[in-house]
């Protein structure tokens, strides 16, 4: 409806206007302003008590964030959010981000080549190295702070973002793994030997310990987490020994960095062939090495590798020369006892001797 000074009597939408609202200041101050103020005070009280519901805009805002910055999508996918009293290093974030890039096709590896595909928006740049992580993620979480944390493995202080972490989400369990029940195997009256006890405890679930065609990385990761909480280190070691390299990689994707380190430490403690402890990125020294597998290496070969854990944590691949390869034969199988690598570091020859049992850190011959 419209207020007019001379309304049309035949038009019901035109109403006569009171000229005092426009020309009588005393009338406005005395009658209009107090009533209007009362309305404003009522609305203010309602705003304080009930607030403003922005729920209708939340989804649209998040969608806009993800369209302009792909890292918001990454955070949502892995559950990275504000978490009090928690911190993450650049290396921990980078490991998850690199796997995420590989999963969605942003990063493609063809042999030794790494091919990066750009995001849809030119301004939305990919994070291509660990040294870019802290700055980019600190911008996503302005309430978080940057600090340092000493790493016992790397033996140095690492920069961290404090106040963020992985928020646990309910994980789908298509193939739930039943709780292991340790039932002793009845033997004659003699006391069982430590070896017999170990075999009994390791044989709790033959369908889990032996590789199967329906291998479930999520189920195996949950089983490892369960055994780590209970301190069943022998079971963890025996389980991991049965896996192939690609199966290990699939299970690692479902474990936290601290859980991966714990498994690596268990494998080092339960290794079968004595070897000097070294700062290698994957110390699964419990795996046996058939002749056909280690035969691809010989003295003088050039390899691409991670010679130390620091190289691995920075994703710094080095070209090195095999200067000494030591093996031994047990039970008709040849084991890699130790390997010595040399490489040039800015004009200085570096050398490291690594224990045997695993060649995960060797990426390939050159």
C-alpha angles and dihedrals in degrees: 000000000000130000115221135172091230106025122190106254090210093055112078091195093064115080129185112260122224105233091207090078089063105030108024110076093178090055091050093048094045103040112011105040097052092049091048091049091053090053091051093050091050090051091048092053090049090050092051093049100040104020125201118303107225092171092111090061099042097086092044091050093050091047090052091049092053092047091055099038121028091200089075088060090049091052091050093048096052097031097248109166144129110310121174118234091011132114138182130201124225089251093054092051092043094055091056094041093050091051089047091052090051092048096054096040098252090118119039122184119205107179106300093345123099113202118196121203115204124237121254094258115060090217091056100084125193120242102239103175140026092250090067096052103083096050094047096046095042086061090054093051107038092171092059121088133219117239141150132253128192114239116210091200098049091035093223142082116275126203114244142183108233121207100039133089146142112295108216113242126195103267120216112245108200091161106032113199113224119234109269113249114202106216115179116235111237111244134173117288093276119103113262118248121240089254092054091048091051091051091050093051093045093050096062095116117014092185089061100043095049120068111253136189092247095055109173112202092190093050092048091048091052090050091052091049089051093050093045090056090051095044094242094153095158091056091050091050094047092047096051092048090066095058131094122230094260091049091053091052091050093051093046089060089067096047131083118243090250090053092049090052091049091053091048090052091050091051091051092051093048098044115140100213117056111238135159113273110247137176096260123153094230114029099177089149091160097079119102118231118217117209092250091058103050094035090090091075128070138159113290096026119138115227138179109229152139100255094185139020090251090059090049095048090053092042086237109159117201134198110227140169124237102235098170132015118188122189137168134198123235127169091353091304128107118229128200103238100176141337128203119210130189128193139167116255109188093318096321121105111232123197133190133174114213128199120243132243101084139043098187089116091058105085096188147299119287 
